[in-house]
Amino acid sequence: MRLPFCLVVSAILCGTVSADGPGDNQLADVRPVPPLGSALPEPVREELKTGLSELQDLIKDIGKHELLPDVQIYEKAVRWALDYNEVYDNKGAAPGGTVKSVLKSGLERATAMKAGKTPWTTATGLVVRGYKSKIDGSVQPYGLVIPKDYDFAAKTPHRLDFWWHGRYENVVEASFINDRTKNAGEFTPNGAIVLHPFGRFSNANKLAGEIDSFECLDHVKKHYRVDDKRIVARGFSMGGAACWQYAVHYPTLFCAAAPGAGFSETPEFLKVFQNEKVEPTWYEKKLWGMYNATDTAQNIFNIPTVAYSGEKDNQKQAADVMAREMKKLGMELTHIIGPGAGHNYEKAAKEEVNKRIDAIVEKGLPVGPDRKEIKFVTNTLRYNQCDWLTITGLEKHWEPAEVTATYVSQPNNSGIIKVTTKGVTTLTVQGWHSYMFFELNGKLVGATSIPTEFKRLDKPVPQALDARAVADRPKVKLALAKSHGLQGPIDDAFMDSFLMVSPTGKPMNETIGKWTTQEMKHATEHWRKQFRGDAPMKADKDVTDDDIKNNNLILWGDPKSNAILAKIADKLPLAEFGDSTVTLSIYPNPLNPKKY
């Protein structure tokens, strides 16, 4: 049997997951996240339900509006708090106080929008905004700190600092929105917009949580002036882990990174932080490469990084292991340590971090010809770009692929880009002048137009082809190859628009059919809990051509029970579907090869 495109499934969606130590790794013992909330007195619950109904009626009256998510985030926060028992009151606080406050703000916004006004869009200070996600159609909140002197009529772009939050298992929508109206956060640089992503809860910015940051940034850019050369990556604790993740995966999106505490890889962190012995399967160990920042520590070469740790914080381990891996590559990590500090910022050390980051931001992000050297490594085409260089083909996925590219000036104002690769089959260069001289793996290519793609890097010299000769060639069916956005693993299908397709037919095996129904329910439940959206779902008989065109299809069932799967079963790289085993795989959709 030929191997499927990828045969690994996310532990979040199917099966158990190692969480907070051995005692929490047994399925029956895993604590609920988010936790169960406070029981509301019936009069308070009825008051909230009445207010929610009023808010929902206002939203209906508003109808279509570009900024409607700015109101819908409040409706969702209150509704989910009531529907799923997610009301978390501080000790001694009035029952439902946080949710009441959020409801009040939502009613005020909805009333203003119905009257044709949106005053929060020109407000400074702490501002809460919302957007509709492309992934599942859910509305997601985020927070902003808009400088007091921000001039909405001006044209000058502003520095923007991301701040990824730590892990707070009871900070769901209502808690997050409420906090974003009261707390400016750890850092508020002069003149800078500070962006606080919700990250779709406390999922360590994985899957949809990772994409959330980019959707937030896109939304901010539509409504505020952002300087693309002065975007800073910052976070602490779980947010520090996010900062490491974004820094190594998107090293030329940010002009600087300032991770604090957190974790930067899996096996050593679990051993140190949770005293947990990790015994991964071979494929789990292989897939750690997707998120272990230590595996791609080389990429810090491209992004000035100032790490922070409290001297007595056991999460100092994150920066220590990154420093160790960087040292192996001839790099030194700037690591500011707060003397005597635990899991917090020490005042003088914090000032030093700010001083260094501000100096980096002042220089700005070098882009295109301003960046003379790139050192980049990846083991998946999901993360394949470093400024003007994009890797488009790998010899072997989940093995390190490396590129070093250096611009060397020549006499008479000319220059040459020297590129050395390992494990790379194709790459693209763009962002330079219209023509450039290249040397690939020691072989001179000569002048080549920009952008250009270099294929078969073992034989990089391009050959001119006569168009008529190409047209006369017999047509050959090209073998399917992994590409950016179509490289797996299964997790990748949930980083873009997806649709779960439920079966309506009789399964090949009744026991497996029951398991499938149970796991489908499990997946949708945990998508809501951990990624804060309703997983889009349709029965197989209701799937339209537009659904197939626009979504990754998550097909539950087998070729007898699922009509969509029946249409494509003979086009998948499986000899047959067994009637006593479960196949978990990901593959480009034969009905639309641009989607899974």
C-alpha positions as CSV (number, residue, x, y, z in Angstrom):
1,M,0.0,0.0,0.0
2,R,1.3,3.5,-0.9
3,L,1.7,5.8,2.0
4,P,-0.9,8.6,2.4
5,F,0.2,12.2,2.1
6,C,0.5,12.3,5.9
7,L,-0.6,9.8,8.4
8,V,-0.6,11.9,11.6
9,V,-3.5,13.4,13.4
10,S,-3.5,16.2,16.0
11,A,-3.8,15.0,19.5
12,I,-6.1,18.0,20.3
13,L,-8.7,16.7,18.0
14,C,-8.5,12.9,18.3
15,G,-7.2,10.9,21.2
16,T,-5.3,11.8,24.4
17,V,-2.8,14.5,24.9
18,S,0.1,14.9,27.3
19,A,-0.8,17.9,29.5
20,D,0.4,18.8,32.9
21,G,2.3,15.8,34.2
22,P,1.8,12.1,34.4
23,G,-1.3,12.4,36.6
24,D,-3.1,14.4,34.0
25,N,-2.3,12.1,31.1
26,Q,-5.0,9.6,31.7
27,L,-8.1,10.4,29.7
28,A,-10.5,10.0,32.6
29,D,-8.4,12.2,34.8
30,V,-7.8,15.2,32.5
31,R,-9.3,18.3,34.1
32,P,-11.7,20.3,32.0
33,V,-10.3,23.3,30.2
34,P,-11.8,25.8,30.4
35,P,-12.8,24.9,33.9
36,L,-16.4,24.8,35.1
37,G,-17.6,28.3,36.0
38,S,-19.4,29.8,38.9
39,A,-23.1,28.9,39.5
40,L,-25.2,32.0,38.9
41,P,-28.1,32.9,41.1
42,E,-31.3,32.5,39.0
43,P,-32.2,36.3,39.1
44,V,-28.7,37.2,37.8
45,R,-29.0,34.5,35.0
46,E,-32.4,35.9,34.0
47,E,-31.1,39.4,34.0
48,L,-28.2,38.4,31.7
49,K,-30.5,36.5,29.4
50,T,-32.8,39.5,29.0
51,G,-29.9,41.8,28.2
52,L,-28.5,39.2,25.8
53,S,-31.8,39.0,24.0
54,E,-31.9,42.8,23.7
55,L,-28.4,42.8,22.3
56,Q,-29.3,40.1,19.7
57,D,-32.3,42.1,18.6
58,L,-30.1,45.2,18.1
59,I,-27.7,43.2,16.0
60,K,-30.6,42.0,13.8
61,D,-31.7,45.6,13.4
62,I,-28.2,46.7,12.4
63,G,-28.1,44.1,9.6
64,K,-25.0,44.0,7.4
65,H,-22.2,46.3,8.5
66,E,-18.5,46.1,7.9
67,L,-17.7,46.6,11.6
68,L,-20.4,44.3,13.0
69,P,-17.8,41.9,14.5
70,D,-16.9,44.8,16.9
71,V,-20.4,44.2,18.4
72,Q,-20.8,40.5,17.8
73,I,-17.8,39.7,20.0
74,Y,-19.8,41.0,23.0
75,E,-22.9,38.9,22.1
76,K,-20.8,35.8,21.7
77,A,-18.9,36.4,25.0
78,V,-22.2,36.7,27.0
79,R,-24.0,33.8,25.2
80,W,-21.1,31.4,25.6
81,A,-20.7,32.3,29.2
82,L,-24.3,31.4,29.9
83,D,-24.6,28.4,27.5
84,Y,-21.4,26.7,28.6
85,N,-21.1,27.7,32.3
86,E,-18.1,29.9,31.7
87,V,-18.8,32.6,34.2
88,Y,-15.7,33.2,36.4
89,D,-16.1,35.6,39.2
90,N,-13.2,36.7,41.4
91,K,-13.5,35.9,45.1
92,G,-15.9,38.3,46.8
93,A,-17.1,39.9,43.5
94,A,-20.7,40.3,42.6
95,P,-22.1,37.2,40.8
96,G,-21.7,37.6,37.0
97,G,-20.1,41.0,37.4
98,T,-17.6,40.5,34.6
99,V,-20.3,39.2,32.1
100,K,-22.6,42.1,33.1
101,S,-19.9,44.6,32.4
102,V,-19.3,43.1,29.0
103,L,-23.0,43.0,28.2
104,K,-23.3,46.7,29.1
105,S,-20.5,47.6,26.7
106,G,-22.0,45.5,24.0
107,L,-25.4,47.1,24.3
108,E,-23.7,50.6,24.2
109,R,-21.8,49.7,21.0
110,A,-24.8,48.1,19.3
111,T,-27.0,51.1,20.1
112,A,-24.4,53.5,18.7
113,M,-24.0,51.4,15.5
114,K,-27.7,51.2,15.0
115,A,-27.7,55.0,15.1
116,G,-24.9,55.1,12.5
117,K,-22.1,55.9,15.0
118,T,-18.9,53.9,15.8
119,P,-17.0,56.1,18.3
120,W,-14.6,53.3,19.4
121,T,-13.0,53.4,15.9
122,T,-11.5,56.8,16.7
123,A,-10.8,56.3,20.4
124,T,-7.3,56.3,21.9
125,G,-6.1,54.3,24.9
126,L,-7.6,50.9,25.6
127,V,-9.8,49.7,22.7
128,V,-11.4,46.3,22.0
129,R,-12.0,45.3,18.4
130,G,-13.3,42.2,16.7
131,Y,-12.9,40.4,13.3
132,K,-14.5,37.4,11.5
133,S,-12.1,34.6,11.0
134,K,-11.6,33.0,7.6
135,I,-11.0,29.6,9.4
136,D,-14.4,28.9,10.8
137,G,-16.4,32.0,10.4
138,S,-16.3,32.8,14.1
139,V,-15.9,36.3,15.5
140,Q,-12.8,36.8,17.6
141,P,-11.8,39.7,19.9
142,Y,-8.5,41.4,20.3
143,G,-7.3,44.4,22.3
144,L,-5.4,47.5,21.4
145,V,-3.6,50.3,23.1
146,I,-3.8,53.3,20.8
147,P,-1.3,56.1,21.7
148,K,-3.0,59.1,23.2
149,D,-1.4,61.4,20.5
150,Y,-2.5,59.2,17.6
151,D,-3.8,61.5,14.9
152,F,-6.5,59.7,12.8
153,A,-6.2,62.4,10.1
154,A,-2.5,62.1,9.7
155,K,-0.5,59.7,7.4
156,T,2.5,58.8,9.6
157,P,2.7,55.1,10.3
158,H,3.2,53.8,13.9
159,R,5.3,51.2,15.4
160,L,3.3,48.1,16.5
161,D,4.1,45.7,19.3
162,F,2.4,42.4,19.6
163,W,1.9,41.2,23.2
164,W,1.0,37.5,23.4
165,H,-0.6,36.7,26.7
166,G,0.2,33.9,29.2
167,R,-1.8,30.9,30.0
168,Y,-5.0,31.7,31.9
169,E,-7.5,28.8,31.7
170,N,-10.5,30.9,32.8
171,V,-9.8,33.9,30.6
172,V,-12.3,33.2,27.9
173,E,-14.0,35.9,25.8
174,A,-15.8,37.8,28.6
175,S,-12.8,37.8,30.9
176,F,-10.4,38.8,28.0
177,I,-12.6,41.6,26.8
178,N,-13.1,42.9,30.3
179,D,-9.4,42.9,31.0
180,R,-8.6,44.7,27.8
181,T,-10.7,47.6,29.0
182,K,-8.7,47.9,32.2
183,N,-5.2,46.7,31.7
184,A,-2.7,48.3,29.2
185,G,-0.3,45.4,29.7
186,E,3.3,45.0,30.5
187,F,4.7,47.3,27.8
188,T,3.4,50.5,26.3
189,P,6.2,52.1,24.3
190,N,5.8,55.8,23.4
191,G,4.0,56.3,20.2
192,A,3.4,52.6,19.6
193,I,0.2,50.7,19.0
194,V,0.1,47.6,21.2
195,L,-1.8,44.6,19.9
196,H,-3.1,42.0,22.3
197,P,-4.4,39.0,20.4
198,F,-6.8,36.7,22.2
199,G,-5.1,33.9,20.3
200,R,-8.4,31.9,20.5
201,F,-7.8,31.2,24.2
202,S,-4.9,29.4,25.8
203,N,-3.8,27.0,23.1
204,A,-0.2,28.3,23.0
205,N,-0.9,30.0,19.7
206,K,-1.1,26.7,17.8
207,L,-3.2,25.9,14.7
208,A,-6.0,28.6,14.6
209,G,-4.3,30.3,17.5
210,E,-1.3,30.9,15.3
211,I,-3.3,32.3,12.5
212,D,-5.2,34.6,14.9
213,S,-2.2,36.9,15.1
214,F,-2.1,37.4,11.4
215,E,-5.9,38.0,11.1
216,C,-5.6,40.5,13.9
217,L,-2.7,42.3,12.2
218,D,-4.6,42.4,8.9
219,H,-7.6,43.9,10.7
220,V,-5.5,46.5,12.5
221,K,-3.9,47.5,9.2
222,K,-7.3,48.2,7.7
223,H,-8.2,50.7,10.4
224,Y,-4.9,52.1,11.7
225,R,-1.5,53.1,10.3
226,V,1.1,50.5,10.9
227,D,4.8,50.8,10.0
228,D,5.7,47.4,8.5
229,K,9.3,48.0,9.3
230,R,8.7,48.4,13.0
231,I,6.6,45.5,14.1
232,V,7.8,43.9,17.4
233,A,7.2,40.4,18.7
234,R,6.7,40.3,22.5
235,G,5.2,37.9,25.1
236,F,5.6,36.4,28.5
237,S,5.1,32.9,29.9
238,M,2.9,31.1,27.3
239,G,3.2,34.3,25.4
240,G,7.0,34.0,25.6
241,A,6.6,30.6,24.0
242,A,4.5,32.1,21.2
243,C,7.2,34.8,20.7
244,W,9.9,32.1,20.2
245,Q,7.5,30.3,17.8
246,Y,6.8,33.4,15.6
247,A,10.5,34.5,15.7
248,V,11.8,31.3,14.2
249,H,8.9,30.6,11.8
250,Y,8.5,34.2,10.5
251,P,11.9,35.7,11.2
252,T,11.6,38.6,8.8
253,L,8.1,39.7,9.6
254,F,9.3,41.4,12.8
255,C,12.1,43.9,13.3
256,A,12.7,42.5,16.8
257,A,11.7,39.8,19.2
258,A,11.5,39.9,23.0
259,P,10.4,36.6,24.5
260,G,10.0,36.3,28.2
261,A,10.0,32.9,30.0
262,G,7.7,30.4,28.4
263,F,9.0,27.3,26.6
264,S,10.9,26.9,23.3
265,E,10.8,23.1,22.8
266,T,8.9,20.1,24.2
267,P,11.0,17.2,25.7
268,E,13.4,19.2,27.9
269,F,10.7,21.6,29.1
270,L,8.4,18.8,30.2
271,K,11.3,17.2,32.1
272,V,12.3,20.4,33.9
273,F,8.9,22.1,34.3
274,Q,6.7,19.1,35.0
275,N,9.1,16.4,36.0
276,E,7.6,14.3,33.3
277,K,9.4,11.5,31.5
278,V,8.6,11.8,27.8
279,E,8.5,8.6,25.7
280,P,7.3,9.8,22.3
281,T,6.5,7.6,19.3
282,W,8.7,8.1,16.3
283,Y,6.2,10.2,14.5
284,E,5.5,12.4,17.6
285,K,9.2,13.0,17.9
286,K,9.4,13.8,14.2
287,L,6.6,16.3,14.4
288,W,8.1,18.1,17.4
289,G,10.1,19.7,14.6
290,M,7.0,21.7,13.7
291,Y,7.2,23.7,16.9
292,N,10.6,23.1,18.6
293,A,12.2,26.5,18.2
294,T,15.5,24.8,19.1
295,D,15.4,22.9,15.8
296,T,15.3,26.2,13.8
297,A,17.5,28.3,16.2
298,Q,19.5,29.3,13.1
299,N,16.7,31.6,12.1
300,I,17.3,33.9,15.0
301,F,20.3,35.1,12.8
302,N,17.6,37.1,10.9
303,I,15.8,38.7,13.8
304,P,17.4,40.7,16.6
305,T,16.3,39.0,19.8
306,V,16.4,40.1,23.4
307,A,15.3,37.3,25.7
308,Y,14.3,37.9,29.4
309,S,14.1,35.5,32.3
310,G,13.7,35.8,36.1
311,E,16.8,34.5,37.8
312,K,14.7,32.1,39.9
313,D,12.1,31.2,37.3
314,N,12.2,27.6,36.1
315,Q,11.0,28.8,32.7
316,K,14.4,30.4,32.3
317,Q,15.0,27.0,30.8
318,A,13.4,28.2,27.5
319,A,16.1,30.9,26.8
320,D,18.9,28.7,28.2
321,V,18.3,25.9,25.6
322,M,17.9,28.4,22.8
323,A,21.2,30.0,23.9
324,R,22.8,26.6,23.9
325,E,21.5,25.7,20.4
326,M,22.5,29.1,19.0
327,K,26.0,28.8,20.4
328,K,26.5,25.6,18.4
329,L,25.8,27.7,15.3
330,G,28.2,30.4,16.3
331,M,25.6,32.9,17.6
332,E,25.1,34.4,21.0
333,L,21.7,35.1,22.5
334,T,21.1,38.4,24.2
335,H,19.6,37.2,27.5
336,I,18.6,39.7,30.2
337,I,18.2,38.1,33.6
338,G,16.2,39.7,36.4
339,P,18.3,39.3,39.6
340,G,16.3,37.5,42.3
341,A,13.1,37.5,40.2
342,G,10.7,34.6,39.7
343,H,8.0,34.4,37.1
344,N,7.9,38.2,36.5
345,Y,9.8,41.2,35.2
346,E,12.4,42.7,37.5
347,K,12.3,46.5,37.2
348,A,15.8,47.3,36.1
349,A,16.0,44.3,33.8
350,K,12.7,45.3,32.2
351,E,14.1,48.8,31.6
352,E,17.2,47.2,29.9
353,V,15.0,45.0,27.7
354,N,13.1,48.2,26.7
355,K,16.2,50.1,26.0
356,R,17.7,47.4,23.7
357,I,14.4,46.8,21.8
358,D,13.8,50.5,21.3
359,A,17.3,50.8,19.8
360,I,16.6,48.0,17.4
361,V,13.2,49.4,16.4
362,E,14.9,52.8,15.7
363,K,16.9,51.1,12.9
364,G,13.8,49.4,11.5
365,L,13.4,46.1,9.6
366,P,15.8,45.7,6.7
367,V,13.8,44.6,3.6
368,G,14.9,43.4,0.2
369,P,18.3,44.9,-0.9
370,D,18.8,46.3,2.6
371,R,19.2,42.7,3.9
372,K,22.5,41.5,2.6
373,E,22.6,38.1,4.2
374,I,20.1,35.3,5.1
375,K,20.6,32.2,7.1
376,F,17.4,30.1,7.1
377,V,16.4,26.5,8.0
378,T,13.1,24.7,7.9
379,N,11.8,21.2,7.9
380,T,8.4,21.9,6.5
381,L,7.1,24.1,3.6
382,R,4.5,25.5,6.0
383,Y,7.4,27.8,7.2
384,N,9.3,28.5,4.1
385,Q,10.0,32.2,3.7
386,C,12.8,34.5,4.9
387,D,12.4,38.0,3.4
388,W,13.4,37.8,-0.3
389,L,14.0,34.1,-0.3
390,T,11.3,31.4,-0.4
391,I,11.9,27.7,-0.3
392,T,9.4,26.0,-2.6
393,G,10.7,22.4,-2.6
394,L,12.4,20.0,-0.1
395,E,14.3,16.9,-0.7
396,K,12.7,15.3,2.4
397,H,10.1,16.7,4.7
398,W,10.8,16.7,8.5
399,E,14.5,16.8,7.8
400,P,16.4,20.1,8.1
401,A,16.7,22.1,4.9
402,E,19.1,25.0,4.9
403,V,19.8,28.0,2.8
404,T,22.5,30.7,3.2
405,A,22.3,33.6,0.8
406,T,24.7,36.5,0.7
407,Y,24.9,39.6,-1.5
408,V,28.5,40.4,-2.5
409,S,29.2,43.7,-4.1
410,Q,31.3,43.8,-7.2
411,P,33.2,46.7,-9.0
412,N,31.2,49.1,-11.2
413,N,28.2,49.0,-8.8
414,S,27.3,45.4,-9.7
415,G,26.9,42.5,-7.3
416,I,26.2,38.8,-7.0
417,I,24.0,36.8,-4.7
418,K,25.7,33.6,-3.6
419,V,23.3,30.9,-2.5
420,T,24.3,27.7,-0.7
421,T,21.6,25.0,0.0
422,K,21.2,21.7,1.7
423,G,18.1,19.6,1.4
424,V,16.4,22.1,-0.9
425,T,15.2,21.2,-4.4
426,T,13.7,24.6,-5.5
427,L,13.7,28.1,-4.2
428,T,12.5,31.6,-5.3
429,V,14.3,34.9,-5.0
430,Q,12.4,38.2,-5.2
431,G,12.5,41.7,-3.9
432,W,15.8,42.8,-5.6
433,H,16.4,44.7,-8.9
434,S,15.0,43.4,-12.1
435,Y,18.2,41.5,-12.9
436,M,20.8,39.9,-10.6
437,F,23.8,37.7,-10.9
438,F,23.6,34.4,-9.0
439,E,25.9,31.7,-7.8
440,L,24.1,28.6,-6.7
441,N,26.1,26.0,-4.7
442,G,29.3,27.2,-6.3
443,K,28.0,27.3,-9.9
444,L,27.6,30.6,-11.6
445,V,24.2,31.1,-13.1
446,G,24.7,34.6,-14.6
447,A,22.2,37.4,-14.9
448,T,18.7,36.3,-14.1
449,S,15.4,38.3,-14.0
450,I,13.8,38.8,-10.6
451,P,11.7,37.2,-9.3
452,T,12.9,33.9,-10.4
453,E,12.6,30.3,-9.3
454,F,15.6,28.0,-9.3
455,K,14.9,24.3,-9.8
456,R,17.0,21.2,-9.4
457,L,19.7,23.0,-7.5
458,D,22.2,20.3,-8.3
459,K,22.0,21.6,-11.9
460,P,21.0,25.2,-11.5
461,V,22.0,26.7,-14.8
462,P,18.7,27.6,-16.6
463,Q,18.4,26.6,-20.2
464,A,16.4,28.6,-22.8
465,L,13.7,26.5,-24.3
466,D,12.0,27.0,-27.7
467,A,8.3,27.5,-27.1
468,R,7.4,25.4,-30.1
469,A,9.6,22.5,-28.9
470,V,7.8,22.6,-25.5
471,A,4.4,22.6,-27.2
472,D,5.3,19.6,-29.3
473,R,6.4,17.5,-26.3
474,P,4.1,14.7,-25.2
475,K,2.0,15.6,-22.2
476,V,3.3,13.9,-19.1
477,K,1.2,13.6,-15.9
478,L,3.3,15.3,-13.2
479,A,3.7,13.5,-9.8
480,L,2.0,15.2,-6.9
481,A,4.4,17.1,-4.8
482,K,4.1,18.9,-1.5
483,S,4.0,22.7,-1.6
484,H,3.4,25.5,0.8
485,G,-0.1,25.1,2.2
486,L,-0.3,21.6,1.0
487,Q,2.4,19.8,2.9
488,G,0.6,18.4,5.9
489,P,0.4,17.2,8.6
490,I,-3.3,17.0,9.5
491,D,-2.9,20.0,11.8
492,D,-2.4,22.2,8.7
493,A,-6.0,21.7,7.5
494,F,-7.1,23.7,10.5
495,M,-5.0,26.7,9.7
496,D,-7.3,27.8,6.9
497,S,-11.0,27.6,6.1
498,F,-12.3,24.1,6.8
499,L,-15.6,22.2,6.7
500,M,-16.4,19.0,8.6
501,V,-18.4,16.6,6.5
502,S,-20.6,14.1,8.4
503,P,-21.6,10.8,6.9
504,T,-25.3,9.9,6.3
505,G,-24.8,6.3,5.0
506,K,-24.3,3.0,6.7
507,P,-20.7,2.4,7.7
508,M,-18.6,-0.6,6.6
509,N,-18.1,-1.5,10.2
510,E,-20.7,-0.7,12.9
511,T,-18.2,-0.5,15.7
512,I,-15.9,1.9,13.8
513,G,-19.0,3.8,12.7
514,K,-19.9,4.4,16.3
515,W,-16.3,5.4,17.1
516,T,-16.3,7.9,14.2
517,T,-19.5,9.5,15.5
518,Q,-18.1,9.8,18.9
519,E,-14.8,11.3,17.7
520,M,-16.6,13.7,15.4
521,K,-18.5,14.9,18.4
522,H,-15.3,15.0,20.5
523,A,-13.5,17.1,17.8
524,T,-16.3,19.7,17.4
525,E,-16.6,20.0,21.2
526,H,-12.9,20.6,21.7
527,W,-12.7,23.0,18.7
528,R,-15.2,25.1,20.6
529,K,-13.4,24.8,23.9
530,Q,-9.8,25.2,22.8
531,F,-10.2,27.4,19.6
532,R,-13.3,29.3,20.5
533,G,-15.4,28.7,17.4
534,D,-18.2,26.5,16.1
535,A,-16.6,24.0,13.8
536,P,-18.4,24.3,10.4
537,M,-20.3,21.1,9.7
538,K,-22.4,19.8,6.9
539,A,-23.9,16.4,6.0
540,D,-22.2,14.8,3.0
541,K,-25.4,15.1,0.8
542,D,-25.5,18.9,1.4
543,V,-21.9,19.7,0.4
544,T,-21.9,22.2,-2.6
545,D,-19.3,23.0,-5.3
546,D,-18.6,26.2,-3.4
547,D,-17.9,24.3,-0.3
548,I,-15.4,22.1,-2.1
549,K,-13.8,25.2,-3.8
550,N,-13.4,27.2,-0.6
551,N,-12.6,24.7,2.2
552,N,-10.4,21.9,3.4
553,L,-12.8,19.0,3.8
554,I,-12.6,17.0,7.0
555,L,-14.3,13.8,5.9
556,W,-15.7,11.5,8.6
557,G,-16.7,8.0,7.8
558,D,-15.7,5.6,5.0
559,P,-16.6,5.3,1.3
560,K,-19.9,3.6,2.1
561,S,-21.0,6.0,4.8
562,N,-19.7,9.3,3.4
563,A,-20.8,10.2,-0.1
564,I,-17.9,12.7,-0.7
565,L,-15.4,10.1,0.3
566,A,-17.1,7.6,-2.1
567,K,-16.5,10.0,-5.0
568,I,-12.7,10.2,-4.4
569,A,-11.8,6.9,-2.7
570,D,-10.2,5.4,-5.9
571,K,-8.1,8.6,-6.3
572,L,-6.5,8.4,-2.9
573,P,-3.1,6.7,-2.4
574,L,-4.6,3.8,-0.4
575,A,-4.9,0.3,-1.8
576,E,-8.2,-0.1,0.0
577,F,-10.2,1.0,3.0
578,G,-10.3,-1.7,5.6
579,D,-13.5,-2.6,7.3
580,S,-11.8,-3.2,10.7
581,T,-9.2,-0.4,10.8
582,V,-9.3,3.4,11.0
583,T,-7.4,5.4,8.4
584,L,-6.2,8.9,9.5
585,S,-4.6,10.8,6.7
586,I,-4.4,14.0,4.8
587,Y,-4.2,14.5,1.1
588,P,-5.0,17.1,-1.6
589,N,-8.6,16.9,-2.5
590,P,-9.0,15.2,-6.0
591,L,-12.1,17.4,-6.4
592,N,-10.0,20.5,-5.7
593,P,-6.2,19.9,-5.5
594,K,-5.7,23.4,-4.1
595,K,-7.3,22.3,-0.8
596,Y,-7.0,19.3,1.5
